[in-house]
Amino acid sequence: FEAFARYGAGVMPLIKSVGGERVWQGRQAAMLIGPQDKDWHLAVLVRYPSAGAFATMVQSDEYKAVSWHRTAALEDSRLIAMEEL
């Protein structure tokens, strides 16, 4: 969890710099529907103004400098692009 906290601290200013915002963050209470062998410790919902804004952020040298904390922290992850309805 410490490595992901370092990632979060480093990435939040970058998210904000491209117009993004953290909308929600929480941890799993129970798996109601889905694989019972999965235990998701944390879920984060981030809204970006566009896919281009996200791409700009992850391609930046500043993001590359902090992204290794994310890699070090996660055994498994999902990154899902969603469209708001």
C-alpha positions in Angstrom: 0.0 0.0 0.0 2.9 2.4 0.7 4.1 2.2 -2.9 0.6 3.0 -4.2 0.4 5.9 -1.8 3.6 7.3 -3.2 2.2 6.9 -6.7 -1.0 8.7 -5.7 0.9 11.6 -4.1 2.9 12.0 -7.3 0.2 11.5 -9.8 -2.5 13.7 -8.3 -0.8 17.0 -9.3 -0.4 15.6 -12.8 -4.1 14.5 -13.0 -5.1 18.1 -12.0 -2.6 19.6 -14.5 -4.5 18.1 -17.4 -7.9 19.0 -16.0 -8.7 15.7 -14.4 -10.1 14.9 -10.9 -10.4 12.0 -8.5 -14.1 11.4 -8.2 -14.2 8.4 -5.8 -11.9 6.0 -4.0 -12.8 3.0 -1.9 -11.9 -0.5 -0.9 -13.7 -3.8 -1.4 -16.2 -4.7 1.3 -17.4 -8.0 -0.3 -17.5 -9.6 -3.8 -21.2 -10.0 -4.4 -21.1 -10.9 -8.1 -17.8 -12.0 -9.6 -14.8 -14.3 -9.0 -14.6 -15.1 -5.3 -10.8 -15.5 -5.6 -10.4 -11.8 -6.3 -9.8 -9.4 -3.5 -9.6 -5.8 -4.7 -7.9 -3.7 -2.1 -8.6 -0.4 -3.7 -10.7 1.1 -6.5 -10.2 4.7 -7.8 -12.4 6.5 -10.2 -10.8 9.4 -12.1 -12.5 11.7 -14.5 -10.4 13.3 -17.3 -11.8 16.0 -19.7 -10.8 13.8 -22.7 -8.9 10.7 -23.7 -6.3 13.1 -25.1 -5.8 14.7 -21.7 -5.1 11.2 -20.2 -2.7 10.4 -23.0 -0.9 13.6 -22.6 -0.4 12.9 -18.9 0.8 9.3 -19.2 3.3 10.3 -22.0 4.9 13.0 -19.9 8.3 12.7 -18.3 6.7 13.6 -15.0 4.3 10.7 -15.1 7.0 8.3 -16.2 9.0 9.4 -13.1 6.2 8.3 -10.7 4.6 5.5 -12.6 7.1 2.9 -11.4 5.5 3.2 -7.9 2.2 2.0 -9.4 3.9 -0.9 -11.1 5.7 -1.8 -7.8 2.5 -1.6 -5.8 0.1 -3.7 -7.9 0.0 -7.5 -8.3 -3.0 -7.2 -10.6 -4.9 -4.2 -11.9 -7.5 -3.0 -14.4 -7.5 0.3 -16.2 -10.9 0.8 -17.9 -11.9 3.7 -20.1 -15.5 4.5 -19.6 -17.9 7.0 -21.3 -20.3 9.0 -19.2 -23.9 8.5 -20.0 
